[in-house]
Amino acid sequence: MAAQVVAPMPGKIIEVNVKVGDQVKEDDPVVIMEAMKIEMPIVAVQGGKVAEVRCEPGQSVESDAVLVIIE
């Protein structure tokens, strides 16, 4: 079953650590986001293969925006 990695709050994407096809484990950092002047890793919610990356560095995102989909 596919899992969505979402932004926990509004912020800016600093770094994307995965690409489509990459294998990830649960809790691997997939995106680095800046919010309220703090950089925070956004981690995989489950292990699997990255199916989609819906963000890019420099992009502003809203709370609950889907950043990565893992199958």
TORMARDREN-960805 format. One record per residue (C-alpha): residue number from 1; residue in one letter; y, z, x. Coordinates in steps of 0.001 Angstrom, whole numbers, plus 500000, padded with zeros to 6 digits. Layout:
N
(NUM, a, (Y, Z, X))
...
END
This chain:
71
(1, m, (500000, 500000, 500000))
(2, a, (503454, 499096, 501293))
(3, a, (505884, 501891, 502132))
(4, q, (509648, 501640, 502288))
(5, v, (511693, 503287, 505028))
(6, v, (515072, 504093, 503460))
(7, a, (518437, 505306, 504700))
(8, p, (518790, 509050, 504001))
(9, m, (522584, 508732, 503637))
(10, p, (525327, 506119, 504049))
(11, g, (525850, 505072, 507646))
(12, k, (525770, 502322, 510251))
(13, i, (522698, 500826, 511913))
(14, i, (522931, 501282, 515691))
(15, e, (519525, 499984, 516795))
(16, v, (516405, 498426, 515237))
(17, n, (513308, 499362, 517245))
(18, v, (510748, 497167, 515426))
(19, k, (510227, 493565, 514399))
(20, v, (507987, 491922, 511803))
(21, g, (504351, 492175, 512867))
(22, d, (504752, 495303, 515016))
(23, q, (502222, 498097, 514560))
(24, v, (503738, 501546, 513999))
(25, k, (502379, 505059, 513577))
(26, e, (503677, 507626, 511133))
(27, d, (506844, 509281, 512505))
(28, d, (507568, 506474, 515025))
(29, p, (511352, 505871, 515134))
(30, v, (511944, 502436, 513597))
(31, v, (515746, 502482, 513244))
(32, i, (518577, 504454, 514856))
(33, m, (521416, 505124, 512423))
(34, e, (524824, 506740, 512841))
(35, a, (526149, 508893, 510035))
(36, m, (528943, 511466, 510222))
(37, k, (529359, 510734, 513983))
(38, i, (525712, 511698, 514653))
(39, e, (522980, 509285, 515774))
(40, m, (519688, 509940, 514015))
(41, p, (516289, 508296, 514238))
(42, i, (514836, 506997, 510982))
(43, v, (511054, 507212, 511240))
(44, a, (508078, 505385, 509756))
(45, v, (506780, 507128, 506638))
(46, q, (503250, 505845, 507290))
(47, g, (501331, 503953, 509926))
(48, g, (500726, 500230, 509589))
(49, k, (502224, 496815, 510252))
(50, v, (505928, 496052, 509821))
(51, a, (506157, 493540, 506969))
(52, e, (509952, 493256, 506650))
(53, v, (513060, 494379, 508505))
(54, r, (516033, 494435, 506138))
(55, c, (518766, 495645, 508482))
(56, e, (520415, 494716, 511766))
(57, p, (522581, 496490, 514348))
(58, g, (526181, 496908, 513232))
(59, q, (525316, 496740, 509537))
(60, s, (526662, 499434, 507203))
(61, v, (524137, 500709, 504670))
(62, e, (524288, 502876, 501591))
(63, s, (522111, 505882, 500844))
(64, d, (518563, 504863, 499819))
(65, a, (518972, 501302, 501161))
(66, v, (515601, 499871, 502173))
(67, l, (515637, 499360, 505960))
(68, v, (512009, 498517, 506819))
(69, i, (508827, 497832, 504817))
(70, i, (505487, 498861, 506312))
(71, e, (502126, 497644, 505006))
END
